[in-house]
C-alpha cells in the first residue's frame, strides 16, 4: 500500500543526495526484530532497509517525507505485502497504534524533533523499542521506551548520560576515576541539563 500526502519542500533539498547507511548499521536493526513486530521506519529514504524489515516483521510502515528519494519497484508483484509506504512528514502524520518497534536512522535529526518523536511513540502507540542513531549521531542504539527512568541527572557523576529529550553528554571529573567500564556505561537520566524533565 502506498499513501501519498503532498508535502511542499523548500530550500536546498539535501535528501536528493541521499546515501544509504552501511550494512553493519542495517544489520544491527534487522537482528533486533521478530516476526511479531510491527515496525515504523521513520525517514525511510529509498526503502532499502524497509524492504529488509518487511522480510522479517509482521508489518512495516515506511514513512518518508521526500518523494524524490523513495524508490518504488517497477514490478508491483515483487512488492512485499507487509510493507506500507507513506509519503508524509513523520512529525505530523498519525502513527499507527499497533507499532511495537520504531526505527529512526537520521543523524541529522534535531534534538527537538527527536524528543517529539519519542513522546509521540510512547503516547500514541504500543511501541516498546526505538532503534536509532539520532540521539548519539554515530552508533545505533536500542532504546527501551517503556522502561522506567529513575536516575536523576547528577552533575557530579562522571560519565556518559542520555535523556529522552535527545540530549547526551559526558560529565567530566577526576581522570583517575575514569575506567573502561565507566566509559561504556550510559545513564538514562531524568532532569537532564537540557530539558530539566
GIFEN-V826772 format. One record per residue. RES is the residue in one letter. PSI is psi in degrees with one decimal (none if undefined). OMEGA is omega in degrees with one decimal (none if undefined). Layout:
RES,PSI,OMEGA  RES,PSI,OMEGA
//
This chain:
X,135.0,178.9  X,123.9,179.0  X,134.1,-178.6  X,116.6,172.5  X,119.8,-177.9  X,127.9,-178.8  X,121.0,178.0  X,136.4,177.2  X,134.6,-179.8  X,154.6,178.1  X,-168.3,-179.5  X,131.0,-178.0  X,88.8,-177.2  X,-24.6,-178.3  X,-18.2,177.1  X,-23.4,176.9  X,31.0,-176.0  X,135.2,173.9  X,127.7,-177.8  X,160.0,174.9  X,166.9,-178.1  X,165.7,-178.1  X,-33.1,179.3  X,-40.6,178.1  X,-47.4,179.3  X,-39.6,-179.3  X,-38.8,176.8  X,-44.5,-179.2  X,-50.6,-176.7  X,-41.5,-177.6  X,-15.0,-176.6  X,8.7,179.5  X,154.0,174.0  X,164.1,177.6  X,-15.9,179.2  X,-10.3,-174.9  X,142.6,169.7  X,117.5,-168.4  X,138.2,170.6  X,110.9,179.2  X,104.4,-175.2  X,122.8,-175.7  X,53.7,-170.1  X,-11.2,175.7  X,-129.2,-175.7  X,6.2,176.5  X,10.2,179.0  X,-48.8,179.2  X,-40.8,-177.8  X,-39.5,178.0  X,-37.9,176.5  X,-41.2,-179.4  X,-38.3,-179.5  X,-21.4,176.9  X,-15.3,-177.2  X,-50.4,-169.3  X,163.8,177.2  X,-39.1,-179.7  X,144.8,176.0  X,125.7,171.9  X,113.5,-178.5  X,111.5,-177.3  X,124.2,178.4  X,129.7,-178.4  X,-38.5,-172.3  X,107.7,-179.6  X,-25.5,-177.5  X,-23.0,-178.0  X,-12.1,-179.9  X,126.1,179.3  X,107.6,179.2  X,149.6,-178.8  X,150.6,174.1  X,-27.3,178.7  X,102.5,-177.7  X,-23.6,179.5  X,-22.9,179.8  X,-1.5,-177.4  X,131.3,179.7  X,130.7,178.5  X,-28.8,-175.3  X,6.6,-177.7  X,118.2,174.7  X,123.5,-179.3  X,124.7,-178.0  X,117.9,176.2  X,100.1,-174.9  X,167.2,175.8  X,116.4,-176.9  X,-13.9,177.7  X,-20.6,-178.1  X,-21.6,-179.1  X,138.9,-178.6  X,122.7,-178.5  X,140.7,174.5  X,134.3,-175.7  X,-18.8,-175.9  X,2.4,-179.4  X,131.7,177.5  X,-24.7,180.0  X,136.6,175.1  X,148.4,177.6  X,126.9,178.8  X,90.5,178.5  X,84.1,-179.7  X,94.8,178.0  X,-23.4,-178.3  X,-1.9,-179.1  X,129.8,179.0  X,159.5,178.6  X,-39.5,-179.4  X,-43.5,178.6  X,-39.9,177.7  X,-48.3,-179.9  X,-40.2,179.4  X,-42.9,180.0  X,-45.2,178.9  X,-44.5,-179.7  X,-43.9,-179.5  X,-39.3,179.0  X,-41.8,-178.7  X,-29.1,-177.8  X,-34.8,-170.7  X,-13.7,-174.6  X,177.6,173.6  X,14.9,-173.7  X,127.1,179.3  X,-33.9,-172.2  X,147.2,173.9  X,121.2,177.3  X,113.9,-169.2  X,153.5,168.7  X,7.1,-174.5  X,-26.0,-177.5  X,-47.3,-177.3  X,-14.7,177.9  X,14.2,177.4  X,-92.0,-176.5  X,162.7,177.9  X,137.7,178.2  X,160.8,174.5  X,109.6,178.4  X,133.3,175.7  X,104.7,-170.4  X,-22.0,-177.0  X,-1.9,179.3  X,147.1,-178.7  X,139.9,174.5  X,105.7,-176.1  X,-0.9,-178.2  X,110.8,177.0  X,147.5,177.2  X,131.0,-179.6  X,109.5,-178.3  X,-11.8,179.7  X,-9.3,179.3  X,118.6,179.2  X,132.6,176.0  X,-177.0,-178.5  X,146.9,171.8  X,157.8,177.6  X,151.4,179.9  X,154.6,178.7  X,-8.4,173.1  X,-6.9,179.7  X,-8.6,-179.9  X,141.1,173.4  X,156.6,178.1  X,173.9,177.9  X,124.1,176.1  X,117.1,-177.1  X,167.3,-179.8  X,-154.2,-178.9  X,118.6,179.7  X,-28.2,178.9  X,-25.8,-177.6  X,-11.6,-175.9  X,115.8,179.4  X,169.6,176.6  X,-42.4,179.5  X,-42.1,179.4  X,-39.1,178.9  X,-26.5,-179.9  X,-25.6,-176.9  X,140.3,175.0  X,127.9,175.1  X,123.4,174.5  X,105.3,-166.8  X,163.9,166.1  X,162.7,-179.8  X,44.4,-179.0  X,162.3,-178.3  X,-22.5,-177.7  X,-39.9,-174.6  X,-23.5,-179.4  X,8.8,-177.9  X,none,none
//
